[in-house]
Every structure is written in structure tokens, then in C-alpha cells.
């Protein structure tokens, strides 16, 4: 499929790691209406492709993403032109839910998504990376929960996901001030797992991690993601019950037998595609 705002490439012919690029470098990868239509379709296509084990989400050009395109915001208001105020409210709410669903597609994807962030990561870009499973950046990356400066309450996931990553107090301070913060601070807050010295080092390091994950049991990988995300909203007891139900089915696969055989035979395991 051809995309206007995205690009998908395979890391190498035999690799099960795929890149998903935000691909509007001339607009600093600002999130257009096309993006919100295309992104969930692209994620779904990768999720359903048995050759894909891990997705690396990054940006083309100089910046990762400068946030939502202001034209996209404007279009949302233009669609609410009914004479009746109540109907305008319903239309605007539906538009916001449409935008939210594109970002939530990252969590709905069974396969792990790793964000490789460089330079600008602003506004809607924070919504995106907080929905990813792992986040890395390079040392020149800067972040900002920018919506408050545009007289907007961030509504695509940052206010729901960021507190679970960096803590409630830190998320409140970042969201209310809209201030810019550095890669080093993002690492201290736990927003990113590691900071690399350059974009080249970032991509090299992320590739290593992605290949390591891709070599593991696909059932174990998607199970780990699913259980962690589900347990986030459950009590410990409920989370334990959920994983017991999950593993009562998943452990009956051939993957565990293959992992044990490979360990005993001192070789790399060979797992079937998902």
C-alpha cells in the first residue's frame, strides 16, 4: 500500500524487524489528517504480516515529529458547522475519538513497537511514543507536552499514559508548563530506556534490541505485551488470574519445547512464524 504520510521498510531481506517511518520530513513529520487515516492501517498490516516480529517507529529527516499539523486541528473545527450546538459537540467528540484511535493502534498491535526518537518530539509525538512499548532516543532529542501552549488539553493519550511512565507529579508539571526537556531528563524520568550519542548510534542500538526480541518465541513476546498492558489496569490478583488464563493456552504450543531443546543442544531456537 502507498502512504502519503508514512513509509514501511524491512530492515534486511532475512530480518523480521520492520521500520515504520513518519514520512513528512519537509513538514518536520507533523501529523496530518492522512496520518490519522493511514497509521492504524499501517500498524494493522504489520501486525497481520507473519514475517513481522518487531516494529521500529522512527521519523524521516531531521526530526522525529513536531506534533499535530495545525491544519488537522483546523479541519476538526470546520467539520462542526451544524446550526445546533449539541450536534457540533457530538461531531467534534467523534473527530477526537477518530484521532485517538490512530494512536491507540500502537497498543492494540500484538507485536512490540520500539520508538527510536531523534531531535524534536513535541505535542502529538508524546502521545505516540507513550503508546509504544519501548522508547529510546539520541542525545540531541528534546521533548515537550506542548498542547497547553495552544490552549488545548492534550487529548490523544499523553495525559492517560505519561503519568504511568514518569509518575503523576512529573506528568502534571510537564503537561501544565509545556516546557522543553532534554534527553537526559527524559532518561531520568523513565520516559526513555536509554540515550544514544547520535542518530546513527541510536538506530544501531535499537536494531540490536529489535533483533534480540525478534529471535524469541512470538507467542511469548505477544503474551508478555498483552499481559503487561492488561495488568496495568488490574489489581495484582486480577493480573495473576489473567496471565494464568493466557498461559493455560499459550504453554500448549511447540515454542516451549523448542526453547528447551535449543538450550540443551546449545543452539539458537527456531520458532514458527505467528
LUMZA-537476 format. One record per residue (C-alpha): x, y, z; residue in one letter. Coordinates in steps of 0.5 Angstrom, whole numbers, padded with zeros to 4 digits, always signed. Layout:
% residues N
XYZA;...
This chain:
% residues 274
+0000+0000+0000X;+0002+0007-0002X;+0002+0012+0004X;+0002+0020+0004X;+0005+0021+0011X;+0009+0014+0012X;+0014+0009+0010X;+0015+0002+0011X;+0021-0002+0010X;+0024-0008+0012X;+0031-0008+0016X;+0034-0013+0011X;+0032-0019+0007X;+0032-0024+0012X;+0030-0020+0018X;+0024-0020+0022X;+0025-0013+0024X;+0021-0007+0020X;+0021+0000+0020X;+0015+0005+0020X;+0017+0012+0019X;+0013+0018+0020X;+0015+0021+0013X;+0013+0028+0012X;+0021+0031+0013X;+0019+0037+0010X;+0014+0039+0015X;+0018+0036+0021X;+0014+0030+0021X;+0008+0034+0023X;+0001+0029+0024X;-0003+0031+0018X;-0010+0028+0017X;-0007+0023+0012X;-0003+0020+0018X;-0009+0019+0023X;-0012+0015+0017X;-0006+0011+0015X;-0003+0010+0021X;-0008+0005+0024X;-0008+0001+0017X;+0000+0001+0017X;+0000-0002+0024X;-0005-0007+0023X;-0002-0009+0016X;+0005-0010+0020X;+0001-0014+0026X;-0002-0019+0021X;+0004-0020+0017X;+0007-0026+0019X;+0014-0024+0017X;+0014-0018+0022X;+0016-0020+0029X;+0018-0013+0032X;+0017-0006+0029X;+0021+0000+0030X;+0018+0007+0029X;+0022+0013+0028X;+0022+0019+0023X;+0025+0021+0017X;+0029+0027+0016X;+0032+0032+0022X;+0026+0031+0027X;+0022+0025+0030X;+0016+0029+0030X;+0014+0036+0031X;+0007+0035+0033X;+0000+0035+0030X;-0001+0039+0024X;-0005+0046+0025X;-0009+0045+0019X;-0011+0038+0022X;-0014+0042+0028X;-0017+0047+0024X;-0020+0042+0020X;-0023+0039+0026X;-0027+0045+0028X;-0029+0046+0020X;-0033+0040+0021X;-0037+0042+0027X;-0041+0047+0023X;-0048+0045+0024X;-0053+0050+0027X;-0055+0046+0033X;-0049+0047+0039X;-0051+0040+0041X;-0050+0037+0034X;-0043+0041+0034X;-0041+0038+0040X;-0042+0031+0038X;-0039+0032+0031X;-0032+0035+0035X;-0032+0029+0040X;-0033+0024+0034X;-0027+0027+0031X;-0023+0027+0037X;-0024+0020+0038X;-0022+0018+0031X;-0015+0022+0032X;-0015+0018+0039X;-0016+0011+0035X;-0010+0012+0031X;-0005+0013+0037X;-0008+0007+0041X;-0007+0003+0035X;+0000+0002+0038X;-0002-0001+0044X;-0007-0006+0040X;-0002-0008+0036X;+0000-0015+0038X;+0007-0014+0036X;+0012-0010+0040X;+0013-0003+0038X;+0020+0001+0039X;+0020+0008+0039X;+0027+0011+0036X;+0027+0018+0037X;+0031+0024+0035X;+0031+0031+0035X;+0024+0034+0036X;+0019+0030+0040X;+0013+0035+0041X;+0006+0035+0043X;+0002+0029+0039X;+0009+0026+0038X;+0009+0025+0046X;+0002+0022+0045X;+0005+0017+0040X;+0011+0015+0044X;+0008+0014+0051X;+0003+0009+0047X;+0010+0005+0044X;+0013-0001+0048X;+0020+0001+0049X;+0023+0008+0048X;+0030+0010+0046X;+0033+0017+0044X;+0039+0020+0042X;+0043+0026+0046X;+0040+0032+0042X;+0033+0030+0043X;+0028+0035+0046X;+0021+0034+0049X;+0015+0038+0050X;+0008+0037+0052X;+0006+0043+0048X;-0001+0043+0048X;-0003+0047+0054X;+0001+0053+0050X;-0004+0052+0044X;-0010+0053+0049X;-0011+0045+0048X;-0012+0040+0054X;-0008+0034+0051X;-0013+0029+0049X;-0009+0023+0045X;-0007+0020+0051X;-0001+0023+0054X;-0005+0025+0060X;-0007+0018+0061X;+0000+0014+0059X;+0005+0019+0061X;+0003+0019+0069X;+0004+0011+0069X;+0011+0012+0066X;+0014+0018+0069X;+0010+0019+0075X;+0004+0023+0077X;+0007+0029+0079X;+0012+0029+0074X;+0007+0029+0069X;+0003+0034+0072X;+0009+0039+0072X;+0011+0037+0064X;+0004+0038+0062X;+0002+0044+0066X;+0008+0048+0064X;+0009+0045+0057X;+0017+0047+0058X;+0022+0043+0054X;+0026+0038+0057X;+0032+0034+0055X;+0034+0027+0053X;+0038+0027+0060X;+0032+0029+0064X;+0027+0024+0060X;+0032+0018+0062X;+0032+0021+0069X;+0024+0021+0069X;+0024+0014+0066X;+0021+0016+0059X;+0026+0013+0055X;+0030+0007+0057X;+0037+0009+0054X;+0040+0015+0051X;+0045+0014+0045X;+0050+0019+0043X;+0048+0020+0036X;+0042+0018+0031X;+0047+0013+0028X;+0048+0010+0035X;+0041+0010+0036X;+0039+0006+0030X;+0045+0001+0031X;+0043+0000+0038X;+0035+0000+0037X;+0037-0005+0031X;+0041-0010+0036X;+0035-0010+0041X;+0030-0011+0036X;+0033-0017+0033X;+0034-0020+0040X;+0027-0019+0041X;+0025-0022+0034X;+0029-0028+0036X;+0025-0030+0042X;+0018-0034+0042X;+0013-0030+0038X;+0008-0033+0043X;+0012-0031+0049X;+0013-0024+0046X;+0006-0022+0044X;+0004-0025+0051X;+0008-0021+0055X;+0006-0015+0052X;-0001-0017+0052X;-0001-0019+0060X;+0003-0012+0062X;-0002-0008+0058X;-0008-0011+0061X;-0005-0012+0068X;-0003-0004+0068X;-0011-0003+0069X;-0012-0009+0074X;-0010-0011+0081X;-0005-0016+0082X;-0010-0021+0084X;-0013-0020+0077X;-0007-0019+0073X;-0005-0026+0076X;-0011-0029+0074X;-0011-0026+0067X;-0004-0029+0066X;-0006-0036+0069X;-0011-0036+0063X;-0007-0033+0058X;-0001-0039+0059X;-0006-0044+0060X;-0007-0044+0053X;+0000-0041+0050X;+0004-0046+0054X;+0001-0052+0050X;+0005-0049+0044X;+0011-0052+0041X;+0015-0046+0043X;+0017-0048+0050X;+0019-0055+0047X;+0023-0052+0042X;+0027-0047+0047X;+0028-0052+0052X;+0031-0057+0046X;+0035-0051+0044X;+0038-0050+0051X;+0040-0057+0052X;+0043-0057+0045X;+0047-0051+0045X;+0044-0048+0039X;+0039-0042+0037X;+0032-0044+0038X;+0028-0044+0031X;+0021-0041+0032X;+0015-0042+0027X;+0012-0035+0025X;+0006-0032+0028X;
